[in-house]
């Protein structure tokens, strides 16, 4: 049974400090569940030219989409427009009270002579008529979406206390069935700006970002030989990290980007290795006749979580970074696979298979507090948002389902309530989120 846990707790408090420092501290706890979302109104950004007006409208659309997709904000723009509130108006304006919103966003867009735009915005607490935050950003005009994501990050951080994740990328496997191709693709976290990085003629698997976001590592087969490739996203150049006689899988960078974890299957055994990026030094971390795979470092690089069938079924294990002190942490029913450590270090996400059903779940590193967040015909391959609060995963529909895509990317938050589809132009799987 798929359990839904905890309704998100929303609270609004006003704090009084020293004279002239009274402010409203309006914040939502995104880890617990909400009975009432924060309501936000966005005023049309001030402009003086048609181009500024167009860019301002586009930025507001992206901000609204970002915030609504979190599941914790209600955002209204239409009847805010009807009230014709000037973006430079003082917070004491009586029109603001008509909105009956918690938060109001005002701003402006200004074009300069160097093909750049300046975006200014302010976040207001309507109840207390106080400014909570504000910022000025300058971008090349063609990068207006980055400006919108940056504003979204600021709003999200101010109202939740958590870092935003909107100005990030997702890399994934894009697959078409006719003709049969598998390409590595990269896109913005909201599914926009989709770009293909490979041709699609070779088998590809598990693309993963480096911590800096400038490289990806992935596995490919050329002439039936497995190769681990590192591709630089700035130059487009590719280098072979390792070439193995067995079947290589599950490459993943360390948190400092200096090494890569991977698994190699040969003669019926699958073991985990670490390879340094600079000098290609190989260290064998597991050494047994079982299947050990899907290794992921803890954020401090002191530990590694992985799955192994050494006790008869796939379970989750943790070991020191040097391979010592290997111990099991999962003891529930079913099989566990594809573990990945949260960037915050507080949770490990995993795929669970129980009685023919698939689940996405989380568990504490000490093996406690296991809970399931999503279920489906096949759901697998979790990856974390950089703030450790959202999980992205692959969902496959049943073959009998009459859907345009058989495999798609989904996101869900830690409450298990806010589940969203990430739109892609083709079947999508094996995603990874940039920092």
Secondary structure, DSSP 4 states (H G I P E B T S, - for coil): ------PBPEEEEEE--STT--EEEEEE-TTT-BSSPEEEEEPPPB-SSHHHHHHHHHHHHHHHHHHHHTTSEEEE-HHHHHHT--TT--TT-HHHHHH--SEEEEEEEEE-TTSEEEEEEEEEETTTTEEEEEEEEEEEGGGHHHHHHHHHHHHHHHHHSSPP-SS-EEEEEEEEETTEEEEEEEEETTS-S-EE-S-SSS-EEEEEE-TTSSEEEEEEEETTEEEEEEEETTT--EEEEEEESSEEEEEEE-TTSSEEEEEEEETTEEEEEEEETTT--EEE---SSSBEEEEEE-TTSSEEEEEE-TTSS-EEEEEETTS-S-EE---SSSEEEEEEE-TTSS-EEEEEEETTEEEEEEE-TTS---EEEEEESEEEEEEE-TTSSEEEEEEE--TT---S-SEEEEEEETTS--EEEE--SSEEEEEEE--
